[in-house]
Amino acid sequence: MALRLLPWSPEYGTGMQFDVDASAAMNGEGSPTIEFTERRSWERIVPHAEPPAAVQIVDGVRRAEAHAMDEAADGSLVLGLFGSYAVGAVCCNGRAQLLEDHFRVERRYFQTAGDPISREIPGGNASLCFRAELPENATTANDLVAALNRKMLDEEEKLAEELSRDESILTFVDGPLRLRSPGDHVIGYIKRVHRWYLPAEHQRLLLDLAVGERTPVFRILEGAEGRHDRLSWFLRLADLRGHYHPLAGVMRLEVPGSLPCDAAAHLADQSALVLPGLASSPVRDPRSPQNLTPVGALEAALTHRLGDRRWINRLLTAAIEREAAA
């Protein structure tokens, strides 16, 4: 196939940000085991299930507000990070509705060593509380950003577990499923492909999928004795055509491996029925089509809840200057 572009705007990386070496290493020690569970023949599937009555999608945003440096008791320099994150959900039932009662906003101050101090930053009629934490094994600025991301994912997990108790609604959670006790109608949707998992001869089917078609469900076993057990499938969200690579319109989804295969196949069919209609357009979203249109609206609302970045930076600057002058 001739060279084709990938649609995500470059500042967001790419929807297929996998490591070629890691992908090739799947055949080596420690690689996942793949089992083809739904049917013997590896062929594209047109969904036949009834669409769900409603869909709810859980997602979050996080932001590094300011990096910092402090001094530990022994005089050594330590890195710090002021960060904010917010999680929420949107319900799609004929129209998209933000579930604002479930929005959650948190702020943290992370430090690589020493005794970090929580800070109340005054701002108008309210104050911003950056709660201090010391992330385990964090030594670099990137480690602190990763700790902020983990906090956001943990909060997404809690919200998804709460919302998925209503099994009349199909719940989608951003990223691989990390839920400790998910309901039977929860699907993890992966915007960015890090690994294909499939052997090369099976990857070819992804190129042939039409919009709304999916692959058969397959099982991914990872970790010691396959403890990380998931059932997964790929579906085509959109046909971008032209100068875009055909894999750019494909998304991977997964459910817990404890689900019976028939139940997983039913959820796979339902996902293929609803998600293409929610796919975003390159004209409107820099991470299309994987960043679903309702999710784009949810992210915008959550980012607004975080507050203006420049205003928060000014508040932090003023507070630190007051500390230095005291």
Secondary structure, DSSP 4 states (H G I P E B T S, - for coil): ----B--S-GGG--TT---HHHHHGGGSTTPPEEEE-S-SS---B---SPPPS-EEEEEEEEEEEEEEEEE-TTS-EEEEEEEEEEEEEEEESSSEEE-GGG-EEEEEEEESSS----EEEEETTEEEEEEEE--TT--SHHHHHHHHHHHHHHHHHHHHHHHTT-TTSEEEEESS---SS--TTEEEEESS-S---S-HHHHHHHHHPPTT-BPPPEEEEESGGG-EEEEEEEEE-----TTB-GGGGEEEEEEETTS-HHHHHHHHHHHHHHGGGG---TTT-TTTTTS-HHHHHHHHHHHHHH--HHHHHHHHHHHHHHHHH-
